[in-house]
């Protein structure tokens, strides 16, 4: 979550938590890449006002807001 909300605030403690959860160095790098990619794509889409296609059901097209701690 730190990578999404405060990328510059990532600390050694954040990495230690991932390692404690069983992730190795390669898995941490892969996780970083996936999270960063989705953050990028979502920001580009939001910035351009991209909406989902009309053929998608309303419940899938609804704007979602997640109340993160």
PDB file with SEQRES, HELIX, SHEET and CRYST1 records, atoms N, CA, C and O in Angstrom:
SEQRES   1 A   69  UNK UNK UNK UNK UNK UNK UNK UNK UNK UNK UNK UNK UNK          
SEQRES   2 A   69  UNK UNK UNK UNK UNK UNK UNK UNK UNK UNK UNK UNK UNK          
SEQRES   3 A   69  UNK UNK UNK UNK UNK UNK UNK UNK UNK UNK UNK UNK UNK          
SEQRES   4 A   69  UNK UNK UNK UNK UNK UNK UNK UNK UNK UNK UNK UNK UNK          
SEQRES   5 A   69  UNK UNK UNK UNK UNK UNK UNK UNK UNK UNK UNK UNK UNK          
SEQRES   6 A   69  UNK UNK UNK UNK                                              
HELIX    1 AA1 UNK A    2  UNK A    5  1                                   4    
HELIX    2 AA2 UNK A    7  UNK A    9  5                                   3    
HELIX    3 AA3 UNK A   12  UNK A   20  1                                   9    
HELIX    4 AA4 UNK A   25  UNK A   48  1                                  24    
HELIX    5 AA5 UNK A   58  UNK A   61  1                                   4    
CRYST1    1.000    1.000    1.000  90.00  90.00  90.00 P 1           1          
ATOM      1  N   UNK A   1       0.822  -1.187   0.000  1.00  0.00           N  
ATOM      2  CA  UNK A   1       0.000   0.000   0.000  1.00  0.00           C  
ATOM      3  C   UNK A   1       0.870   1.255   0.000  1.00  0.00           C  
ATOM      4  O   UNK A   1       0.473   2.279  -0.557  1.00  0.00           O  
ATOM      5  N   UNK A   2       2.029   1.189   0.607  1.00  0.00           N  
ATOM      6  CA  UNK A   2       2.906   2.352   0.634  1.00  0.00           C  
ATOM      7  C   UNK A   2       3.301   2.765  -0.781  1.00  0.00           C  
ATOM      8  O   UNK A   2       3.374   3.956  -1.084  1.00  0.00           O  
ATOM      9  N   UNK A   3       3.552   1.799  -1.634  1.00  0.00           N  
ATOM     10  CA  UNK A   3       3.952   2.107  -3.008  1.00  0.00           C  
ATOM     11  C   UNK A   3       2.861   2.882  -3.737  1.00  0.00           C  
ATOM     12  O   UNK A   3       3.157   3.718  -4.591  1.00  0.00           O  
ATOM     13  N   UNK A   4       1.621   2.615  -3.411  1.00  0.00           N  
ATOM     14  CA  UNK A   4       0.502   3.318  -4.046  1.00  0.00           C  
ATOM     15  C   UNK A   4       0.259   4.685  -3.430  1.00  0.00           C  
ATOM     16  O   UNK A   4       0.100   5.671  -4.149  1.00  0.00           O  
ATOM     17  N   UNK A   5       0.230   4.752  -2.129  1.00  0.00           N  
ATOM     18  CA  UNK A   5      -0.148   5.995  -1.458  1.00  0.00           C  
ATOM     19  C   UNK A   5       1.015   6.947  -1.236  1.00  0.00           C  
ATOM     20  O   UNK A   5       0.822   8.163  -1.262  1.00  0.00           O  
ATOM     21  N   UNK A   6       2.212   6.430  -1.020  1.00  0.00           N  
ATOM     22  CA  UNK A   6       3.377   7.270  -0.724  1.00  0.00           C  
ATOM     23  C   UNK A   6       4.642   6.577  -1.221  1.00  0.00           C  
ATOM     24  O   UNK A   6       5.440   6.101  -0.414  1.00  0.00           O  
ATOM     25  N   UNK A   7       4.838   6.512  -2.549  1.00  0.00           N  
ATOM     26  CA  UNK A   7       5.955   5.739  -3.086  1.00  0.00           C  
ATOM     27  C   UNK A   7       7.314   6.146  -2.535  1.00  0.00           C  
ATOM     28  O   UNK A   7       8.187   5.297  -2.351  1.00  0.00           O  
ATOM     29  N   UNK A   8       7.497   7.408  -2.275  1.00  0.00           N  
ATOM     30  CA  UNK A   8       8.769   7.857  -1.720  1.00  0.00           C  
ATOM     31  C   UNK A   8       8.937   7.523  -0.256  1.00  0.00           C  
ATOM     32  O   UNK A   8      10.028   7.671   0.293  1.00  0.00           O  
ATOM     33  N   UNK A   9       7.877   7.076   0.380  1.00  0.00           N  
ATOM     34  CA  UNK A   9       7.914   6.760   1.798  1.00  0.00           C  
ATOM     35  C   UNK A   9       8.198   5.302   2.105  1.00  0.00           C  
ATOM     36  O   UNK A   9       8.143   4.887   3.262  1.00  0.00           O  
ATOM     37  N   UNK A  10       8.501   4.522   1.078  1.00  0.00           N  
ATOM     38  CA  UNK A  10       8.797   3.113   1.299  1.00  0.00           C  
ATOM     39  C   UNK A  10      10.068   2.987   2.136  1.00  0.00           C  
ATOM     40  O   UNK A  10      11.066   3.656   1.868  1.00  0.00           O  
ATOM     41  N   UNK A  11      10.026   2.140   3.132  1.00  0.00           N  
ATOM     42  CA  UNK A  11      11.156   1.976   4.055  1.00  0.00           C  
ATOM     43  C   UNK A  11      11.620   0.524   4.094  1.00  0.00           C  
ATOM     44  O   UNK A  11      10.981  -0.368   3.536  1.00  0.00           O  
ATOM     45  N   UNK A  12      12.707   0.320   4.742  1.00  0.00           N  
ATOM     46  CA  UNK A  12      13.224  -1.040   4.958  1.00  0.00           C  
ATOM     47  C   UNK A  12      12.181  -1.877   5.689  1.00  0.00           C  
ATOM     48  O   UNK A  12      12.071  -3.075   5.430  1.00  0.00           O  
ATOM     49  N   UNK A  13      11.414  -1.277   6.593  1.00  0.00           N  
ATOM     50  CA  UNK A  13      10.374  -2.014   7.327  1.00  0.00           C  
ATOM     51  C   UNK A  13       9.330  -2.579   6.367  1.00  0.00           C  
ATOM     52  O   UNK A  13       8.836  -3.687   6.576  1.00  0.00           O  
ATOM     53  N   UNK A  14       8.987  -1.826   5.313  1.00  0.00           N  
ATOM     54  CA  UNK A  14       8.036  -2.326   4.321  1.00  0.00           C  
ATOM     55  C   UNK A  14       8.591  -3.569   3.631  1.00  0.00           C  
ATOM     56  O   UNK A  14       7.873  -4.548   3.429  1.00  0.00           O  
ATOM     57  N   UNK A  15       9.856  -3.523   3.276  1.00  0.00           N  
ATOM     58  CA  UNK A  15      10.491  -4.675   2.632  1.00  0.00           C  
ATOM     59  C   UNK A  15      10.611  -5.853   3.587  1.00  0.00           C  
ATOM     60  O   UNK A  15      10.434  -7.005   3.190  1.00  0.00           O  
ATOM     61  N   UNK A  16      10.910  -5.559   4.841  1.00  0.00           N  
ATOM     62  CA  UNK A  16      11.019  -6.629   5.836  1.00  0.00           C  
ATOM     63  C   UNK A  16       9.698  -7.369   5.993  1.00  0.00           C  
ATOM     64  O   UNK A  16       9.688  -8.589   6.151  1.00  0.00           O  
ATOM     65  N   UNK A  17       8.584  -6.644   5.950  1.00  0.00           N  
ATOM     66  CA  UNK A  17       7.263  -7.288   6.049  1.00  0.00           C  
ATOM     67  C   UNK A  17       7.036  -8.249   4.895  1.00  0.00           C  
ATOM     68  O   UNK A  17       6.489  -9.336   5.079  1.00  0.00           O  
ATOM     69  N   UNK A  18       7.457  -7.844   3.704  1.00  0.00           N  
ATOM     70  CA  UNK A  18       7.304  -8.726   2.549  1.00  0.00           C  
ATOM     71  C   UNK A  18       8.176  -9.963   2.689  1.00  0.00           C  
ATOM     72  O   UNK A  18       7.754 -11.074   2.366  1.00  0.00           O  
ATOM     73  N   UNK A  19       9.381  -9.763   3.169  1.00  0.00           N  
ATOM     74  CA  UNK A  19      10.282 -10.909   3.370  1.00  0.00           C  
ATOM     75  C   UNK A  19       9.745 -11.846   4.450  1.00  0.00           C  
ATOM     76  O   UNK A  19       9.844 -13.066   4.324  1.00  0.00           O  
ATOM     77  N   UNK A  20       9.178 -11.272   5.511  1.00  0.00           N  
ATOM     78  CA  UNK A  20       8.583 -12.083   6.577  1.00  0.00           C  
ATOM     79  C   UNK A  20       7.397 -12.893   6.052  1.00  0.00           C  
ATOM     80  O   UNK A  20       7.102 -13.972   6.566  1.00  0.00           O  
ATOM     81  N   UNK A  21       6.723 -12.372   5.035  1.00  0.00           N  
ATOM     82  CA  UNK A  21       5.591 -13.071   4.422  1.00  0.00           C  
ATOM     83  C   UNK A  21       6.071 -14.156   3.456  1.00  0.00           C  
ATOM     84  O   UNK A  21       5.261 -14.883   2.881  1.00  0.00           O  
ATOM     85  N   UNK A  22       7.390 -14.264   3.279  1.00  0.00           N  
ATOM     86  CA  UNK A  22       7.951 -15.329   2.468  1.00  0.00           C  
ATOM     87  C   UNK A  22       8.389 -14.932   1.073  1.00  0.00           C  
ATOM     88  O   UNK A  22       8.762 -15.796   0.280  1.00  0.00           O  
ATOM     89  N   UNK A  23       8.355 -13.651   0.752  1.00  0.00           N  
ATOM     90  CA  UNK A  23       8.779 -13.212  -0.576  1.00  0.00           C  
ATOM     91  C   UNK A  23      10.293 -13.082  -0.637  1.00  0.00           C  
ATOM     92  O   UNK A  23      10.931 -12.581   0.289  1.00  0.00           O  
ATOM     93  N   UNK A  24      10.850 -13.542  -1.741  1.00  0.00           N  
ATOM     94  CA  UNK A  24      12.271 -13.391  -1.993  1.00  0.00           C  
ATOM     95  C   UNK A  24      12.522 -12.103  -2.764  1.00  0.00           C  
ATOM     96  O   UNK A  24      11.590 -11.367  -3.085  1.00  0.00           O  
ATOM     97  N   UNK A  25      13.788 -11.842  -3.055  1.00  0.00           N  
ATOM     98  CA  UNK A  25      14.156 -10.608  -3.741  1.00  0.00           C  
ATOM     99  C   UNK A  25      13.460 -10.480  -5.090  1.00  0.00           C  
ATOM    100  O   UNK A  25      12.937  -9.414  -5.415  1.00  0.00           O  
ATOM    101  N   UNK A  26      13.446 -11.556  -5.884  1.00  0.00           N  
ATOM    102  CA  UNK A  26      12.809 -11.507  -7.206  1.00  0.00           C  
ATOM    103  C   UNK A  26      11.308 -11.249  -7.074  1.00  0.00           C  
ATOM    104  O   UNK A  26      10.737 -10.496  -7.862  1.00  0.00           O  
ATOM    105  N   UNK A  27      10.674 -11.863  -6.092  1.00  0.00           N  
ATOM    106  CA  UNK A  27       9.238 -11.676  -5.898  1.00  0.00           C  
ATOM    107  C   UNK A  27       8.911 -10.248  -5.455  1.00  0.00           C  
ATOM    108  O   UNK A  27       7.884  -9.693  -5.844  1.00  0.00           O  
ATOM    109  N   UNK A  28       9.775  -9.669  -4.653  1.00  0.00           N  
ATOM    110  CA  UNK A  28       9.575  -8.275  -4.243  1.00  0.00           C  
ATOM    111  C   UNK A  28       9.686  -7.357  -5.460  1.00  0.00           C  
ATOM    112  O   UNK A  28       8.892  -6.430  -5.615  1.00  0.00           O  
ATOM    113  N   UNK A  29      10.652  -7.611  -6.307  1.00  0.00           N  
ATOM    114  CA  UNK A  29      10.816  -6.807  -7.529  1.00  0.00           C  
ATOM    115  C   UNK A  29       9.596  -6.979  -8.432  1.00  0.00           C  
ATOM    116  O   UNK A  29       9.065  -5.997  -8.951  1.00  0.00           O  
ATOM    117  N   UNK A  30       9.152  -8.216  -8.622  1.00  0.00           N  
ATOM    118  CA  UNK A  30       7.972  -8.462  -9.459  1.00  0.00           C  
ATOM    119  C   UNK A  30       6.735  -7.765  -8.890  1.00  0.00           C  
ATOM    120  O   UNK A  30       5.960  -7.164  -9.634  1.00  0.00           O  
ATOM    121  N   UNK A  31       6.557  -7.845  -7.585  1.00  0.00           N  
ATOM    122  CA  UNK A  31       5.424  -7.184  -6.939  1.00  0.00           C  
ATOM    123  C   UNK A  31       5.486  -5.679  -7.152  1.00  0.00           C  
ATOM    124  O   UNK A  31       4.477  -5.045  -7.459  1.00  0.00           O  
ATOM    125  N   UNK A  32       6.665  -5.117  -6.988  1.00  0.00           N  
ATOM    126  CA  UNK A  32       6.861  -3.688  -7.208  1.00  0.00           C  
ATOM    127  C   UNK A  32       6.458  -3.305  -8.630  1.00  0.00           C  
ATOM    128  O   UNK A  32       5.764  -2.309  -8.835  1.00  0.00           O  
ATOM    129  N   UNK A  33       6.888  -4.083  -9.597  1.00  0.00           N  
ATOM    130  CA  UNK A  33       6.587  -3.789 -10.995  1.00  0.00           C  
ATOM    131  C   UNK A  33       5.089  -3.852 -11.288  1.00  0.00           C  
ATOM    132  O   UNK A  33       4.555  -2.986 -11.981  1.00  0.00           O  
ATOM    133  N   UNK A  34       4.416  -4.866 -10.766  1.00  0.00           N  
ATOM    134  CA  UNK A  34       2.978  -5.025 -11.005  1.00  0.00           C  
ATOM    135  C   UNK A  34       2.193  -3.883 -10.359  1.00  0.00           C  
ATOM    136  O   UNK A  34       1.314  -3.298 -10.991  1.00  0.00           O  
ATOM    137  N   UNK A  35       2.507  -3.568  -9.111  1.00  0.00           N  
ATOM    138  CA  UNK A  35       1.795  -2.488  -8.416  1.00  0.00           C  
ATOM    139  C   UNK A  35       2.044  -1.153  -9.119  1.00  0.00           C  
ATOM    140  O   UNK A  35       1.109  -0.385  -9.343  1.00  0.00           O  
ATOM    141  N   UNK A  36       3.287  -0.879  -9.462  1.00  0.00           N  
ATOM    142  CA  UNK A  36       3.613   0.374 -10.145  1.00  0.00           C  
ATOM    143  C   UNK A  36       2.909   0.469 -11.492  1.00  0.00           C  
ATOM    144  O   UNK A  36       2.422   1.539 -11.856  1.00  0.00           O  
ATOM    145  N   UNK A  37       2.847  -0.628 -12.236  1.00  0.00           N  
ATOM    146  CA  UNK A  37       2.187  -0.634 -13.541  1.00  0.00           C  
ATOM    147  C   UNK A  37       0.703  -0.304 -13.397  1.00  0.00           C  
ATOM    148  O   UNK A  37       0.183   0.550 -14.115  1.00  0.00           O  
ATOM    149  N   UNK A  38       0.025  -0.977 -12.476  1.00  0.00           N  
ATOM    150  CA  UNK A  38      -1.402  -0.719 -12.308  1.00  0.00           C  
ATOM    151  C   UNK A  38      -1.657   0.699 -11.805  1.00  0.00           C  
ATOM    152  O   UNK A  38      -2.631   1.330 -12.215  1.00  0.00           O  
ATOM    153  N   UNK A  39      -0.804   1.205 -10.930  1.00  0.00           N  
ATOM    154  CA  UNK A  39      -0.946   2.598 -10.492  1.00  0.00           C  
ATOM    155  C   UNK A  39      -0.825   3.540 -11.685  1.00  0.00           C  
ATOM    156  O   UNK A  39      -1.605   4.483 -11.823  1.00  0.00           O  
ATOM    157  N   UNK A  40       0.147   3.282 -12.536  1.00  0.00           N  
ATOM    158  CA  UNK A  40       0.357   4.111 -13.722  1.00  0.00           C  
ATOM    159  C   UNK A  40      -0.857   4.065 -14.654  1.00  0.00           C  
ATOM    160  O   UNK A  40      -1.386   5.103 -15.049  1.00  0.00           O  
ATOM    161  N   UNK A  41      -1.285   2.863 -14.996  1.00  0.00           N  
ATOM    162  CA  UNK A  41      -2.398   2.707 -15.933  1.00  0.00           C  
ATOM    163  C   UNK A  41      -3.674   3.354 -15.379  1.00  0.00           C  
ATOM    164  O   UNK A  41      -4.397   4.029 -16.111  1.00  0.00           O  
ATOM    165  N   UNK A  42      -3.945   3.150 -14.109  1.00  0.00           N  
ATOM    166  CA  UNK A  42      -5.140   3.746 -13.511  1.00  0.00           C  
ATOM    167  C   UNK A  42      -5.072   5.264 -13.527  1.00  0.00           C  
ATOM    168  O   UNK A  42      -6.086   5.921 -13.766  1.00  0.00           O  
ATOM    169  N   UNK A  43      -3.905   5.833 -13.280  1.00  0.00           N  
ATOM    170  CA  UNK A  43      -3.771   7.288 -13.298  1.00  0.00           C  
ATOM    171  C   UNK A  43      -3.910   7.850 -14.707  1.00  0.00           C  
ATOM    172  O   UNK A  43      -4.509   8.908 -14.900  1.00  0.00           O  
ATOM    173  N   UNK A  44      -3.359   7.147 -15.687  1.00  0.00           N  
ATOM    174  CA  UNK A  44      -3.511   7.591 -17.073  1.00  0.00           C  
ATOM    175  C   UNK A  44      -4.985   7.558 -17.465  1.00  0.00           C  
ATOM    176  O   UNK A  44      -5.497   8.523 -18.032  1.00  0.00           O  
ATOM    177  N   UNK A  45      -5.661   6.465 -17.171  1.00  0.00           N  
ATOM    178  CA  UNK A  45      -7.081   6.337 -17.517  1.00  0.00           C  
ATOM    179  C   UNK A  45      -7.915   7.393 -16.807  1.00  0.00           C  
ATOM    180  O   UNK A  45      -8.774   8.021 -17.427  1.00  0.00           O  
ATOM    181  N   UNK A  46      -7.677   7.598 -15.519  1.00  0.00           N  
ATOM    182  CA  UNK A  46      -8.440   8.602 -14.770  1.00  0.00           C  
ATOM    183  C   UNK A  46      -8.153  10.004 -15.304  1.00  0.00           C  
ATOM    184  O   UNK A  46      -9.063  10.825 -15.424  1.00  0.00           O  
ATOM    185  N   UNK A  47      -6.903  10.271 -15.619  1.00  0.00           N  
ATOM    186  CA  UNK A  47      -6.526  11.591 -16.124  1.00  0.00           C  
ATOM    187  C   UNK A  47      -7.122  11.909 -17.482  1.00  0.00           C  
ATOM    188  O   UNK A  47      -7.341  13.074 -17.814  1.00  0.00           O  
ATOM    189  N   UNK A  48      -7.382  10.883 -18.262  1.00  0.00           N  
ATOM    190  CA  UNK A  48      -7.978  11.076 -19.579  1.00  0.00           C  
ATOM    191  C   UNK A  48      -9.499  10.949 -19.566  1.00  0.00           C  
ATOM    192  O   UNK A  48     -10.158  11.137 -20.589  1.00  0.00           O  
ATOM    193  N   UNK A  49     -10.048  10.626 -18.391  1.00  0.00           N  
ATOM    194  CA  UNK A  49     -11.499  10.476 -18.286  1.00  0.00           C  
ATOM    195  C   UNK A  49     -12.014   9.218 -18.958  1.00  0.00           C  
ATOM    196  O   UNK A  49     -13.165   9.173 -19.392  1.00  0.00           O  
ATOM    197  N   UNK A  50     -11.176   8.199 -19.049  1.00  0.00           N  
ATOM    198  CA  UNK A  50     -11.579   6.943 -19.679  1.00  0.00           C  
ATOM    199  C   UNK A  50     -12.661   6.281 -18.838  1.00  0.00           C  
ATOM    200  O   UNK A  50     -12.553   6.196 -17.614  1.00  0.00           O  
ATOM    201  N   UNK A  51     -13.692   5.820 -19.506  1.00  0.00           N  
ATOM    202  CA  UNK A  51     -14.760   5.068 -18.841  1.00  0.00           C  
ATOM    203  C   UNK A  51     -14.872   3.702 -19.497  1.00  0.00           C  
ATOM    204  O   UNK A  51     -14.427   3.503 -20.627  1.00  0.00           O  
ATOM    205  N   UNK A  52     -15.468   2.770 -18.777  1.00  0.00           N  
ATOM    206  CA  UNK A  52     -15.644   1.433 -19.330  1.00  0.00           C  
ATOM    207  C   UNK A  52     -16.736   1.440 -20.390  1.00  0.00           C  
ATOM    208  O   UNK A  52     -17.597   2.320 -20.405  1.00  0.00           O  
ATOM    209  N   UNK A  53     -16.693   0.476 -21.255  1.00  0.00           N  
ATOM    210  CA  UNK A  53     -17.644   0.394 -22.352  1.00  0.00           C  
ATOM    211  C   UNK A  53     -19.072   0.206 -21.852  1.00  0.00           C  
ATOM    212  O   UNK A  53     -19.300  -0.400 -20.805  1.00  0.00           O  
ATOM    213  N   UNK A  54     -20.026   0.730 -22.611  1.00  0.00           N  
ATOM    214  CA  UNK A  54     -21.438   0.654 -22.237  1.00  0.00           C  
ATOM    215  C   UNK A  54     -21.944  -0.775 -22.135  1.00  0.00           C  
ATOM    216  O   UNK A  54     -22.902  -1.041 -21.410  1.00  0.00           O  
ATOM    217  N   UNK A  55     -21.317  -1.694 -22.848  1.00  0.00           N  
ATOM    218  CA  UNK A  55     -21.803  -3.074 -22.825  1.00  0.00           C  
ATOM    219  C   UNK A  55     -21.509  -3.783 -21.504  1.00  0.00           C  
ATOM    220  O   UNK A  55     -22.044  -4.861 -21.244  1.00  0.00           O  
ATOM    221  N   UNK A  56     -20.663  -3.184 -20.672  1.00  0.00           N  
ATOM    222  CA  UNK A  56     -20.375  -3.761 -19.365  1.00  0.00           C  
ATOM    223  C   UNK A  56     -21.556  -3.495 -18.432  1.00  0.00           C  
ATOM    224  O   UNK A  56     -22.167  -2.429 -18.511  1.00  0.00           O  
ATOM    225  N   UNK A  57     -21.887  -4.436 -17.555  1.00  0.00           N  
ATOM    226  CA  UNK A  57     -22.989  -4.223 -16.603  1.00  0.00           C  
ATOM    227  C   UNK A  57     -22.697  -3.022 -15.698  1.00  0.00           C  
ATOM    228  O   UNK A  57     -21.543  -2.729 -15.387  1.00  0.00           O  
ATOM    229  N   UNK A  58     -23.764  -2.336 -15.284  1.00  0.00           N  
ATOM    230  CA  UNK A  58     -23.621  -1.137 -14.446  1.00  0.00           C  
ATOM    231  C   UNK A  58     -22.786  -1.383 -13.193  1.00  0.00           C  
ATOM    232  O   UNK A  58     -21.984  -0.534 -12.805  1.00  0.00           O  
ATOM    233  N   UNK A  59     -22.971  -2.547 -12.556  1.00  0.00           N  
ATOM    234  CA  UNK A  59     -22.233  -2.794 -11.310  1.00  0.00           C  
ATOM    235  C   UNK A  59     -20.727  -2.899 -11.545  1.00  0.00           C  
ATOM    236  O   UNK A  59     -19.946  -2.657 -10.625  1.00  0.00           O  
ATOM    237  N   UNK A  60     -20.311  -3.252 -12.750  1.00  0.00           N  
ATOM    238  CA  UNK A  60     -18.881  -3.303 -13.064  1.00  0.00           C  
ATOM    239  C   UNK A  60     -18.354  -1.955 -13.533  1.00  0.00           C  
ATOM    240  O   UNK A  60     -17.151  -1.701 -13.471  1.00  0.00           O  
ATOM    241  N   UNK A  61     -19.246  -1.092 -14.001  1.00  0.00           N  
ATOM    242  CA  UNK A  61     -18.831   0.212 -14.517  1.00  0.00           C  
ATOM    243  C   UNK A  61     -18.836   1.289 -13.441  1.00  0.00           C  
ATOM    244  O   UNK A  61     -18.362   2.400 -13.681  1.00  0.00           O  
ATOM    245  N   UNK A  62     -19.357   0.986 -12.271  1.00  0.00           N  
ATOM    246  CA  UNK A  62     -19.459   1.975 -11.204  1.00  0.00           C  
ATOM    247  C   UNK A  62     -18.063   2.417 -10.754  1.00  0.00           C  
ATOM    248  O   UNK A  62     -17.138   1.608 -10.672  1.00  0.00           O  
ATOM    249  N   UNK A  63     -17.932   3.687 -10.471  1.00  0.00           N  
ATOM    250  CA  UNK A  63     -16.674   4.207  -9.938  1.00  0.00           C  
ATOM    251  C   UNK A  63     -16.516   3.689  -8.523  1.00  0.00           C  
ATOM    252  O   UNK A  63     -17.431   3.783  -7.705  1.00  0.00           O  
ATOM    253  N   UNK A  64     -15.349   3.144  -8.248  1.00  0.00           N  
ATOM    254  CA  UNK A  64     -15.103   2.582  -6.917  1.00  0.00           C  
ATOM    255  C   UNK A  64     -14.127   3.459  -6.159  1.00  0.00           C  
ATOM    256  O   UNK A  64     -13.165   3.977  -6.726  1.00  0.00           O  
ATOM    257  N   UNK A  65     -14.377   3.614  -4.912  1.00  0.00           N  
ATOM    258  CA  UNK A  65     -13.462   4.303  -4.010  1.00  0.00           C  
ATOM    259  C   UNK A  65     -13.189   3.367  -2.842  1.00  0.00           C  
ATOM    260  O   UNK A  65     -14.117   2.872  -2.202  1.00  0.00           O  
ATOM    261  N   UNK A  66     -11.932   3.133  -2.575  1.00  0.00           N  
ATOM    262  CA  UNK A  66     -11.560   2.239  -1.500  1.00  0.00           C  
ATOM    263  C   UNK A  66     -11.002   3.067  -0.360  1.00  0.00           C  
ATOM    264  O   UNK A  66     -10.070   3.850  -0.544  1.00  0.00           O  
ATOM    265  N   UNK A  67     -11.571   2.892   0.801  1.00  0.00           N  
ATOM    266  CA  UNK A  67     -11.135   3.624   1.991  1.00  0.00           C  
ATOM    267  C   UNK A  67      -9.949   2.895   2.600  1.00  0.00           C  
ATOM    268  O   UNK A  67     -10.114   2.006   3.435  1.00  0.00           O  
ATOM    269  N   UNK A  68      -8.746   3.282   2.170  1.00  0.00           N  
ATOM    270  CA  UNK A  68      -7.540   2.631   2.660  1.00  0.00           C  
ATOM    271  C   UNK A  68      -7.065   3.320   3.934  1.00  0.00           C  
ATOM    272  O   UNK A  68      -7.198   4.534   4.091  1.00  0.00           O  
ATOM    273  N   UNK A  69      -6.506   2.517   4.842  1.00  0.00           N  
ATOM    274  CA  UNK A  69      -6.004   3.102   6.102  1.00  0.00           C  
ATOM    275  C   UNK A  69      -4.829   4.033   5.872  1.00  0.00           C  
ATOM    276  O   UNK A  69      -4.296   4.601   6.825  1.00  0.00           O  
TER     277      UNK A  69                                                      
END                                                                             
